[in-house]
Structures are given as C-alpha cells and as structure tokens.
Amino acid sequence: MNKNFLSKGRFALLYALNLMCFTYAGLAIFFIFCPFEAHFSTIDFLKYWQVVDGYMGKRMPIFGNIWLVLFVLNLIFFFKTRKISPIFWLIVGAFVLVVADIIFTVQSQIPINQYIQSLDLNHLTTEQSNQLQNLREQSNKNFGFRHILQWGQFVLMSFTPYLLPKLEERLVRHTPQ
C-alpha cells in the first residue's frame, strides 16, 4: 500500500477520532463546570431531563456508532506501529474506556432515562415524584463515574497528536528504500 496514503490516512483518522473524543469530553466539562440542573426543582428537572434525553437519546447512538467505527479504523491503521510508538496502545486504552462508558450507560443510565420519559408531568403522583428524586440522585452518581471515564479517554487521546510526527519520522527511517 502507498506509504503516503497510509500516512495521510493515519493523520485524518486520528484527527477525526480526536475530534469525537474531545467533543465528548467537552460535554463532561460543560456539566462539571455548569451543573445548572442541580438547582432545579423535581418538576423542573423532569421537564429538563425529558427534553435533553429526547435529543440525546436520538443523537448519541449515531455519534456512538461513528465513534466506534473511527476507533476500529484507527486501531487497524495503527496496528503495525504498535512496537515503535505508543499511539496504538493509547488508542486501545481510550477505546476500552469508551466501551466501558457505553456498557455502563446502557446498563445503568438508559433504564433511568426510559423511566423519566414515561412520566406524565401533568399527572405525577407522590410516589413517582419520590422515585424521580431517587433516580435523579442515582443519575448524578452515574454521571460522576462516566465523567471519570470521559476524562480518562480524553487524557489518553490528548497525547496522540504530539506523538504522530515522531511515529512518521520513525516509519520513514525504518522503511527499506
């Protein structure tokens, strides 16, 4: 395969993957520094969560699938470099954290979101209101754990752009003429 194609492919794929990783980490940063939903009453939280989850529930599967495809393509493109550069292993580490985040979200957060979506704001019982408050607290804990995973993948992927020029230099030196 053409070395120039591989070099440009690695660059483009790594750039696209970093864009996805950094965007996701940016969401975490936003909610850490601006936890406005913590100041909502239970009813206001219900309104807010139903709207946000309505948008995110439709968009995150698309975002997530594109993200996973980019991870797989990067792992394929960087596989042969695993012995001469840590980039492949940083991508593997970030991929593991993202998969852990997806599994945790599907198992722990989506059931909460589905329950919240099922509530009727105009006919909320006291029992449902109490359950909503409990789920809100659990959701906050879930997001605390997910933020750790998000920051972890962000930190790992943050090193990759700095290591790519050295990798390309090594590949040029080790390529038979």
DRENBA-506943 format. One line per 10 residues: for each residue y, z, x of C-alpha. Coordinates in Angstrom, 3 decimals. Example, Ala and Ser with C-alpha at 12.3 -4.5 7.8 and 13.67 -1.06 7.14 Angstrom:
-4.500 7.800 12.300; -1.060 7.140 13.670
REM end
This chain:
0.000 0.000 0.000; 3.508 -0.737 1.218; 4.934 2.239 3.167; 8.433 1.606 1.847; 7.120 1.634 -1.731; 5.350 4.954 -1.108; 8.441 6.450 0.492; 10.721 5.373 -2.363; 8.084 6.371 -4.907; 7.792 9.853 -3.430
11.579 10.204 -3.408; 12.018 9.004 -7.013; 9.142 11.065 -8.380; 10.230 14.202 -6.545; 13.800 13.719 -7.755; 12.645 13.296 -11.377; 10.353 16.325 -11.130; 13.113 18.463 -9.641; 15.457 17.354 -12.408; 12.942 18.559 -15.011
12.227 21.814 -13.141; 15.884 22.614 -12.595; 16.762 21.801 -16.224; 14.077 24.203 -17.412; 15.258 26.889 -15.012; 18.799 26.270 -16.253; 17.708 27.236 -19.757; 16.394 30.510 -18.376; 19.626 31.126 -16.501; 21.650 30.492 -19.648
19.700 33.015 -21.712; 19.720 35.608 -18.930; 23.492 35.432 -18.435; 24.365 34.893 -22.079; 21.981 36.948 -24.233; 24.097 36.476 -27.372; 21.124 36.695 -29.731; 20.723 40.358 -28.712; 23.877 41.101 -30.709; 22.621 39.524 -33.944
21.549 41.482 -36.959; 17.961 40.872 -38.041; 19.115 38.364 -40.686; 21.401 36.535 -38.237; 18.573 36.474 -35.699; 16.274 34.939 -38.320; 18.834 32.201 -39.080; 19.410 31.553 -35.378; 15.729 31.515 -34.427; 14.750 29.193 -37.248
17.388 26.661 -36.158; 16.672 26.915 -32.433; 12.916 26.786 -32.885; 13.341 23.873 -35.275; 14.937 21.897 -32.439; 12.926 23.236 -29.532; 9.608 23.055 -31.346; 10.062 19.308 -31.721; 11.508 18.594 -28.279; 9.524 20.822 -25.935
6.183 19.042 -26.470; 7.865 15.782 -25.405; 9.645 17.458 -22.485; 6.456 19.289 -21.510; 4.281 16.178 -21.532; 6.777 14.209 -19.431; 6.985 17.176 -17.077; 3.211 17.442 -16.711; 2.909 13.692 -16.068; 5.583 13.978 -13.367
3.678 16.853 -11.782; 0.441 14.857 -11.754; 2.159 11.758 -10.312; 3.829 13.871 -7.608; 0.533 15.512 -6.740; -1.052 12.071 -6.404; 1.811 10.678 -4.300; 1.967 13.727 -2.016; -1.779 14.422 -1.748; -2.231 12.575 1.554
0.654 14.558 3.067; -0.883 17.975 2.379; -1.850 18.530 6.027; 1.519 17.635 7.562; 4.013 19.025 5.051; 4.185 21.985 2.664; 5.684 19.827 -0.124; 2.303 19.164 -1.736; 1.498 22.888 -1.765; 4.923 23.803 -3.164
4.338 21.313 -5.984; 0.865 22.803 -6.579; 2.363 26.300 -6.757; 5.095 25.221 -9.167; 2.531 23.331 -11.264; 0.365 26.462 -11.549; 3.385 28.484 -12.706; 4.357 25.847 -15.269; 0.805 25.618 -16.629; 0.708 29.438 -16.831
4.009 29.334 -18.738; 2.669 26.721 -21.155; -0.554 28.660 -21.773; 1.353 31.908 -22.252; 3.805 30.222 -24.626; 1.069 28.638 -26.727; -0.885 31.898 -26.948; 1.955 34.411 -27.285; 5.205 32.806 -28.419; 4.264 29.950 -30.723
2.483 32.264 -33.221; 5.689 34.327 -33.381; 7.754 31.187 -33.898; 5.425 29.998 -36.668; 5.712 33.321 -38.470; 9.505 33.255 -38.207; 9.580 29.672 -39.508; 7.502 30.752 -42.524; 10.039 33.376 -43.637; 12.402 32.656 -46.502
15.809 34.029 -45.656; 16.739 34.478 -49.312; 13.580 36.411 -50.206; 12.947 38.611 -47.178; 11.017 41.785 -48.011; 11.481 45.080 -46.188; 8.017 44.690 -44.691; 8.871 41.195 -43.420; 12.175 42.461 -42.030; 10.374 45.229 -40.110
7.752 42.762 -38.858; 10.530 40.377 -37.799; 12.187 43.142 -35.782; 8.872 43.934 -34.054; 8.295 40.256 -33.295; 11.846 39.938 -32.004; 11.156 42.707 -29.500; 7.850 41.089 -28.511; 9.600 37.745 -28.151; 12.158 39.306 -25.797
9.303 40.638 -23.661; 7.627 37.223 -23.737; 10.789 35.527 -22.564; 11.215 38.118 -19.810; 7.811 37.137 -18.429; 8.494 33.441 -18.922; 11.787 33.766 -17.022; 9.827 35.073 -14.027; 7.588 32.005 -14.187; 10.604 29.720 -14.600
12.380 31.227 -11.610; 9.202 31.022 -9.564; 8.758 27.302 -10.130; 12.489 26.799 -9.521; 12.344 28.564 -6.153; 9.256 26.634 -5.035; 10.684 23.271 -6.063; 14.082 24.075 -4.512; 12.597 23.728 -1.040; 11.153 20.261 -1.587
14.322 18.140 -1.227; 15.023 19.742 2.151; 11.502 19.108 3.390; 11.255 15.472 2.278; 13.277 13.930 5.157; 11.113 15.762 7.717; 7.983 14.544 5.944; 9.185 10.935 6.001; 10.033 11.298 9.700; 6.539 12.629 10.434
4.924 9.847 8.446; 6.831 7.224 10.446; 5.773 8.850 13.750; 2.110 9.131 12.729; 1.794 5.626 11.285; -0.035 3.187 13.563; 2.072 0.168 14.453
REM end
